[in-house]
Amino acid sequence: MDTAIFPVQKNRIPGLQQGFEFYDSSTFNSIKRQNELYRESVAKKGYLREVVLYSKSRIANSKNLNEDGASDQVITKKTLESFSKKTVLDVLTSQVPGFHKGPLPKSALLVYKINGALVIFVIDGVNINQQYDPVSESNIAFAEYVESFLKYILAEDATAVEIMTSRKNAFSYEKYYRMVSSDEIAYAFIEITTVSGNGAFAKKTPGLYYYKPLVPTVGKLFYNPRYNSADTSVNDFRSTIYWNPGINTDARGNADFSFYTSDSGSACLVIVQGFDRKGGLGFQSFLVPRKKEERDK
């Protein structure tokens, strides 16, 4: 089945820039009061100072042997889906720096490497390198065995690919698989997590394709400030004043709506786009100058 190709979306309008984040007056006052109370509490030694903890989130269903799921590079689900019907081998070749096929030290046997380190492939927790049963003395037999897995699994069938190349991230794998790096050989590990969870032993049904159509989108409301406080000391410099994708006109093409303007003294650029029930499209843009009394306030 053909994969749909959509045009690149461009949201920026020349001449307009995103302004400062603006809070409505009541929210601003509440946050301002909380900050004042916090500073007073710290000054009186009533509270400990704020401590921010950072941690890495583990890949769902990943068999990463590092306790915190640490890795040197992660190819995410979003990146994998962008490769559509390409294989995991295509993804690794494109996304992992230094990934290539080359001979083992002092040997003609071809293997996959990251720079000079031998790659150990782990698919859903299964070390496929250990499962290799030599059936040929050919120097390309092992590489072909590995490729049978990497070409069989499509990029969109994988949840994530984690690459461990540094000593600190590869150590847990070396310890678990009883491997020891030396001056002659070093190891790198690639952990591949598939959607099914049994990628190393997955069996596909010929002629069956897993198609994921576009999902319906849920419209979001554009934020409008609520001035329900007497304190209006905060200037409103929003660059986008009003946006509404669901304005319906009457039979004469009229519609009513309202919004707050900003404190900027410049003119407003109005862009109107729409369509009718017959499929007709319409577009109009124009500038609305600010009145002199509004600029003087």
N, C-alpha and C positions, 0 to 999 in steps of 0.2 A: 504494500500500500504506500502511496506517495505521502510524504510528510509535508504538511502545510508550511509555507514560507511566508512570513509576515514582514511588511516593510518596517524599517527602523522608526521608532517613535521619537519625535522631537517635541519636547514640551516647552522649551525656552522661547520666549518672544523677545526679539532684539530690542534693546533699550530698556528692558525691565530687569530688575535684580531683586532677589529675595531680601526682604527687610528683616528687622529685628523681630524676635518672638515677642508677642504682646499679650499681656494678661489683662482681663477685665479688672476694674478697680477693686471689687470686693475680694477677688482671689489674690491680687497683688498685696492688699493690706493684710490679709491673713498670713501670707508667706513672710511678709516683712515683720509682723509681730512675732512669729515663730523664731525667726532668726535673732531678733532682739532678746527674746527669752533665753535662747541657747547661749548667746554671748554673755548674758548676765550670769547664767548658771555656771559657765566655765570660769568666769572671773571669781565667783564665790566658791569655787571648787566643789560645786554640788553635783557635777556630772563629769564623767571621763570624756576626753576628747574623742571625736568621731574616728572610728577605725574602719577602713574599707578593705575587704578581703576579695582577692581575685582567685578564680579557679577555672580550669578548663572543663568543658562539658564533654563527656564521653559520647562517641558515636553509638547510636542505638543498635543493640545486638552485636556490637563489635567484640571480637575475642582478643583485643589488644592486651598484651601481657603486662604492660605498665599500669601501675595502680591508678594513676591519674589520667590514663589514656593518652599519655604524651607521645608525640611523634614530631618528626622534622618537617613533614609536609602532609597536608590532607587535601585530597581531591574530593570535593563535596558532591552531594547528589545533584545540586543545581548545575555544576560543571559537567557532570557525567551525562545528564539529560541533554545538554547542548550538543553532544556528539551523536545523538540520535541512534542510527543503526550501526555505528562503528563499534569495533570490539574493544575490550579492555586493553589489549596490546596496542591498539592505535592511540588510546588515551595515554598510556604510559610513555610511549614514544614521543608524544606531543607535549606532555605536561611535566615530565620528570627530567630535570637537567642531568646530563651525564648518563642517561639510560641507553644502553647499547648492547649488542651481541659481540662477544669476543672470546678468545681462548683462555683456559685456565693457565696459571703460571706453570711453566715447564711442562706444558701439555698442549695437544692439538684439539682437545675436547672443547667445543663451543658451548658457552653458557651465557646467561644474561648478567650484565654488570651495571652498577651505578658508579661511574668513574672507574676505580680499580677494584671495587668490592664486589664479591660474588653475591648475587641476589637470591635470597631464600623466599619463595612464594608461599604464603599462608592464606588459604581460601576458607572462610568460615571456620577458622580454627584448625584446619587440616594442612599440615606441611606437605605439599605435593612433591617437594624435592626428596623427602624420605620415602615416598611411595613409588619412586622410580625403580623399575625392574629392568635392567639392561637386556635387551633382546637383539642388539646389533652392536658391532664394534665400530660402526661408523662414527666419525667425529661430530656429526650433526644430529645424532640420534637423541641425545638428551635435550638439545634445544628444540627439536621437533616435538618431543614429549611435553615440554613446558608450553609450547605454543598451542598444543591441542586444548589446553585449558583456557589460555588467555584469548584465543580466537573464538572459543565456543561461547564464552560469556560476553554478552553485549554490554555496552556502557550503561544503557538504561536499565539493565537487570541488576546493577550494583547499587548499593546504598552509599558506600564511601570506599576510598582507597587511602590507606595510611602508609606512609613511607618512613622507616626508621634507618637513618644512616649514621647518626652520631653515636659515639661510644655510650653515652648515658642512656639513650633510648633503645639501643640494640642490646645492651647488657642483659636485660631480662630474658630476651629471646635466646641469646647464646647460652645462658645458664639453663634454661628450660630444655633446650635441644642438645645440650652438652657439646657445644661448639666453643672453640677457643681461637680467637684472632691471633695472628702472629705477623712477623715481618713479611712472610711469603704470601699470606692470604688474609683478607679481611672480609667481614660479612655485612650485608645490608638486608633488611627485611621489609617485605611489602605485604601488608595485611589487607585482604580484599573481603569486604562484607557484602553479601548479596541480599536481595529482597526476600528470596525464598528461604535462605539460611542453610541450604545444602548445595551451594554452588559447585563444590568440587565433585559432586556426584549427580548433578542435575541432568535430567533427561528431557529433551524437548520433543514435543509432538510435531512431526512434519506437517506443514501446511497450516499450522495454528499460529496466529499473530496476536499479540497483546496490544490492543489499540487503546490509547488514552485520549479521548476527545477533550476539547476545551471545556472547562467548567463554567457555569454561570457566575457572573460577577455581581457582588452586592454593592450598590451605590453607597457612598459615604457622604455625610453631611459636612458642609464647609463651616468652620468655626466662625461665629459672630460674637463680638463682645457684648456683655450685659452690664450696662451702667446703672447699677442699683445702689450706689454709694455716693455720699456727698463729696467724698475726696476724689477729685479728678486731676490730681497733680501729675499723674503719669501721662506723658505724651504718647499719642497713638500714631506711630509711623509705619503702619502696615503697608506693604507694597501691593498686596492683593486685597482689595477692599471687599469684594463680593463675588461669589461664584455659586451658581445654581444650575444643575443639569436637568432639572425637572419642572421648568416653567411651562405651563400650558396656556395658550391664548384662547380667546373666545372666537366666535364665528367671524368677527371683524378683525381679528389679529391683535387684540388688545389684551394686556395682562398687567396686574398690579403687584408690586413688590417694594420693599423698603430696606434700607441698610444705613449704618453709620458711616460717615466719611472719616478720613484721617485728619491729623493736624498738619499734614504737608500742604504747603501753599501752591503746589504745582497742579497742573490740569490732570484730569483722569482720562485714561485711555479705556474706552468701552469696546469690547469685542462681543458681537452677537452671532451665534451660529445656531441653526435649527433646520428642521425638516417637517414636511406635512405628511398627511396620511397617504398621499399618492406617490411618495418617494422623492418629492421635490426638495432640493437643498437650498439653503440660503445663508449668506454671510454678509456682515456689515461691521465696519469699525469706524470710530470717530472719537474726537477729543471733546471733553466737557470742561470748559474753563471754570475756575473757581471765582465766585463773586468777590468784589473788593471788600465788602464788609466781613466776609468769611476769612479773608487773609489777614485782616486787621485784628481779629479776635485773638 
